[in-house]
Amino acid sequence: MAIRTEKNGAVWTVIHSRPEARNAMNPESARALYDAFLEFDRTEDARVAVFWGEGGAFCAGWDLKHAANLVDRDALDGHDFSHDGEPPMGVMGPSRLELSKPVIAAVAGPAVAGGMELALWADIRVMEDTAYMGVYCRRWGVPLIDGGTVRLPRLIGEGRALDLILTGRRVNADEAIRIGLCEYVVPEGTAREKAQEIAHTLTKFPQSCMNADRQSVLGQGGMSKSDALRQEWENSKSELFKGGVEGARRFASGKGRGGDYENI
C-alpha cells in the first residue's frame, strides 16, 4: 500500500510511499492519507502524528500524469465546498482537515506544488538540509487548491508569499528556515528521526492544555485582537483549573525547575 501508519506509543508516523513517482499524489493515495489522519485524530491514545514521505521525497505534488487524463470539471466532483457541513476531502487528501492534535512534517527532498501545501498544513516542519520547497506547479498552469494561498501568507507574510507563489522559484532549506517556512533544519536522512523526537517530547505534556493553546493559535485568523483575546480566555480558563493548578503544585514540590522538561 502507498500509505501506511507505524505506531510507537502515542506517536503515529503516517508514511506516503510512492518512491517511483517521488511521492506524487494520486486519488488512491489522497483518499488513504485522508483516512489515515482521520483515524489518528479519532484514536484517543494517539497524541502526535509525524508525516513522512518514504524514499527521499516528501511529495512532488499532484500526480500530473493523472491530471493529464482529466477531461472536465466533473473529474473533481466530490471536492467542491457546499454551503453547510464539513469541508470535503482536498485533492491532496488531508489538506482541509482541521485536526484536534498536532502533526509534524518530516521533509526530505522535494515538497513542491501540492506537496508544499501538505507541508504547510502541518503544525511544524522539519526539513533536511538538502530538502526544498517551491510552487513548481506555476510552470504548468496548475493553481494552488489545497490551502497554499491561505496558509503560506499566514506563515511567512503576504509579500514573501506572493514572491514564492508568483515566481514558483525553488526555496532551499537554508532560506526556508530564515523566512519562517520551516522550524528546523537537520542533516540529510534525519528528518523523520528529529520529527519523532519532537513528537515524543510533546506527548509528555498535559494534552488538553497543549491542544487548547494550539487551537487558540489556529483559530485566531481573521479575528480582531480583542476577539482573539476573548477566544483565548474562553478556551483556556477551564484548563487552568483542570490541570494547571496541579502542575503548579508539582513545580512547588521541586519538579521541572530550571527549565527541566524531563522531570515534570
N, C-alpha and C positions, 0 to 999 in steps of 0.2 A: 504493500500500500504506500501511496505517496505521502500520507500523513500518519504519524504515529505519536503516541504520548508515552514518555518514560517518567515514572513516578519515583521520587526519593523523599519519603516522608511527606511533608506539606508542600514541597516544591514539585511542580509538574513541568516537564520540558516538552513542549509541543514542537515536533520536528517536521519540516517540509522536505521531502526527499524526491526531487526530480532532477538529479545532477546532470542528466543528459541534456536538459533544457535550461540549465543554470537556475533551476527552481522557478522558472516562469509559471504563472498561474493559469491553469485551465479550469473549466467549470467543475470537474470532478474534485480537483484539489481544493478549490474555493469552498465547495459545499462541505467537504470533510474537515477543513480547517475551521470553518464556522461552527460546525457541530462539536469539534474538539474544545473550542474555547467556551461554548455554552456549557458543556459538561464540566469543565473546570470551574466555571462560575457557580454552578448549581451544587457542586460537591462540597459539603461542609468542611471536611478536613483538608481540602486543598486551599492553600493560602496565597501563594505567589506562583505565577507562570513565567517560564523562560521560553522565548520564541526564537528558534534557530533553524537556519537552512543548512542541510547536510551537503557535503561535497565542495565546500569552498565558496559558495554563493548564498547570500541571504535570499534574494529574489530579484530576478531580472525583469520583473513587471508582468503585465498581461501577456499571455501567450499569443504573439502576433500571427503565428501560423493558424491558430484557431480563429482569431479575429478576421483573418483574410477570407474565411469561408462564410462570414456573416452576410446575409442577404439584405435585411432591412431591420427596422426598429423592433419588429416582433421578436427578433432574436434576443432582445434584452427584456422581454416580458418577465415579470417577477422581481425586477429591481427598482421599478418606479415607486416613488413615495405616494402614499394615499393621504387623505386629509385626517384620518384617525388611525389609531392603532400603532403598533411598534414599527420602527423602520425596517424595511425588508433587507435581506442579505445584500451586501455590496458585491460588485463584480469580482473584487479580490477576496471575497469571503467575509472576514470578521470586521471589516473596516467601519461599519456603522454600529457595532455593538458598543454599549456603554456598560462595561463590566463593573462589578462591585469590589473587585480585588485588583492588585497591581499586575502588570505584565512588563517584563524586561526583554527588550530585543537584543539578541547577540548577533552582531552584524559582521560577517566575513564577506570579502569580495564585493560584488555589486549589490546595492539596494537602490535600484533605479526605477523611474517611472512609477508604476503601481507598487513596486517593491519598496520604494522610498515612502509611499503613502502608508504602507503597512508598518514601516519603522516609526513613522510619525504617530501612528495610532497607539504605540506602546507608551508606557509611562516613563521609562528610562531606556536610553540607547547606549550599548557598549559596542564600540567599533574597534576592529583590529586596525593596526597602523597601515595596512595595505588595502583596507576597505574604502569604498567610495559611494557617494550618492549622486543623484542628478535627475532632472526631469527629462530623461532621454526620449520620452515619447514626443517631445517637441518636434523632432525630426520627421515624424510620420503623420502629424495632424491628429494624434490621439490625445484628447483632453484629460485632465486630472478629474476623475469621477469618484474617487474613494477617499475624499477628505483632504487632499493635498492643498487646495486653495483656501481651506478653512484652518487647518492645523498649522501649516507652515508659517503664515504671518503671526499667529498667536505665539509661536515658539521663538522665532528669530526676528520678528518685526516686519512691518509691511515693505519697507524699502529693500531689505535683503531678500525677502521672499519674492518680490517682483523680479529682482535680478535673476534669481535661480529659475523662476517659472518662465520668464520671457526668453532667456538665453539658452536654457536647457543644458548649461555647462556642467562639467564634472566637478564635484566637490570632494576632495580628498579628506582623510581623517583629520589631518592637522588643521585644516580650515574649518572642518565641521565642529571641532571642539572649541575653536576660537570664537565662532559666531553663535554657539549655543545649539547647534544642530544635533550634537550628541553630548553625553555627560562623562564618558570615559573613553580613553584610547589605550589599547593594550597590544602587546606583541602579536604578530600573526599566529593564528592557530589557538589562541587562548580566550576568545570572546565568550564562548559557551561557559568555560570554567569560571571566568570572572563574573558573568551574569548569574550563575548558580551560587557563587559565593555571596553576592549581594542578596539574592533571593533568600538564602538560608538565614542571613542576618535579619531580614525583615520579618521572618516567621517567629523570631524570638520576642517581638514586641507585642503588647496588648493590641489585638487585631481590630476590635471595634473602634478604638480611639484612632489608630493609624488610618483606618479607612474612612472615618468621619473627616479627618483633616484632608485626606486625598479628595474626597467628594466635594469639600468646600472649595478647594483649588479648581477642580474641573468644572464646578457648577457656576462660577462667578462670571464667566464670559458674557459680555453684553450688559452686565448689571452696573448700576451706579455704585460708587464706593459705599454709600450708606446702606443700600440694599444688600451688597455683598457682606458688609459687617453684620447686618441683621441675620443673614443666612448662616454665617459662621457661628454666631451665638446660638441660634436655634439648633444647628446640627451638633454642637459641641457641649452645651450645658449639661445634658444628661450624662455625657461621657465623663465629665469631671467627677461626678459622684458615683458613676458606675465602676470606674477603675482608677481614676486619678488620685483620689484621696488615699486609696490603699497603696498606690505607687509612692505617694509622698511619705507614707509610713515606712515603706521599705527603705527609702532613701534615709529617713531619720534614724533607722536602725543600723545604717552603715553600708547598705547596698549601693552599687553604682557610683561611688564617689570619684571625683576627679575625671569625669567623662568616661568611666569604665562601662563599656557596653556588653561585657561578658557576664559579670556578676550582678545581675539585675533581678 
